Amino acid sequence: MSEPEVASTKRRKGCVAFLADNKGATAVEFALVAAPFLALIIALIQTFLVFFAQQSLEAVVRQSARLIATGQVQSAQMTQAAFAQQVCNQVVIFFDCQGLMVDVQVANSWTAANTSTPALTFDSQGKVTNVWQFNPGTAGDIVVLRVIYVWPVVLGPLGFNLSNLASGGREIMGSAAFQNEPSS
């Protein structure tokens, strides 16, 4: 046999042996499955955090609404900043108090109560420029409390994106519509 024939035969045997060898199959299969699996786990964690933050904000709004409904805010003559601080004191984790936006409005009727998510406007530095009202009303008034927060969203793997703002964040909001209790 000539040298080129021997080399060709060795190459064929080497290729057959390589194709028949399955020692690294598990590592290759894991590599193929690991990326989508990790992407799914990251997407699940990010979704969990957003929904947990939303529920936490809802709980804070319910507690804060009680302060207005029972007349505690009115009798203490709280300002918007003081009430926002009260709201912030109830926020345990996840939120930067500087980013909490508090809007308190009196509605003329239940059908006129605006509990919708407001459209946020931003300046060139990305700061919210909306002006929020603070009118806790008096006994018997229908009041709407909205607390808004821009949640930072990290672009997830495979294009998974929970943002609903052009700035890349997610606007989350807790709201409560209630009627102030009569004064004693």
CORKAMO-V292498 format. One record per residue. N is the residue number from 1. PSI is psi as a letter, one per 40 degrees, with the letter a starting at -180 (999 if undefined). Layout:
N&PSI, N&PSI
This chain:
1&h, 2&i, 3&d, 4&d, 5&d, 6&d, 7&d, 8&d, 9&d, 10&d, 11&d, 12&d, 13&d, 14&d, 15&d, 16&d, 17&d, 18&d, 19&d, 20&d, 21&h, 22&f, 23&d, 24&e, 25&d, 26&d, 27&d, 28&d, 29&d, 30&d, 31&d, 32&d, 33&d, 34&d, 35&d, 36&d, 37&d, 38&d, 39&d, 40&d, 41&d, 42&d, 43&d, 44&d, 45&d, 46&d, 47&d, 48&d, 49&d, 50&d, 51&d, 52&d, 53&d, 54&d, 55&d, 56&d, 57&d, 58&d, 59&d, 60&d, 61&d, 62&d, 63&d, 64&d, 65&d, 66&d, 67&d, 68&d, 69&d, 70&e, 71&e, 72&d, 73&d, 74&d, 75&d, 76&e, 77&f, 78&i, 79&i, 80&d, 81&d, 82&d, 83&d, 84&d, 85&d, 86&d, 87&d, 88&d, 89&d, 90&e, 91&h, 92&d, 93&i, 94&d, 95&i, 96&h, 97&d, 98&d, 99&e, 100&h, 101&h, 102&h, 103&h, 104&h, 105&i, 106&h, 107&i, 108&d, 109&i, 110&d, 111&d, 112&e, 113&h, 114&h, 115&e, 116&i, 117&h, 118&i, 119&h, 120&i, 121&i, 122&i, 123&a, 124&d, 125&e, 126&e, 127&i, 128&h, 129&e, 130&i, 131&h, 132&i, 133&i, 134&g, 135&g, 136&e, 137&a, 138&a, 139&h, 140&e, 141&i, 142&h, 143&i, 144&h, 145&h, 146&h, 147&h, 148&i, 149&h, 150&h, 151&h, 152&h, 153&h, 154&h, 155&h, 156&i, 157&i, 158&f, 159&e, 160&h, 161&h, 162&e, 163&i, 164&e, 165&i, 166&d, 167&e, 168&e, 169&i, 170&h, 171&h, 172&i, 173&i, 174&h, 175&i, 176&h, 177&h, 178&i, 179&h, 180&i, 181&i, 182&i, 183&i, 184&999
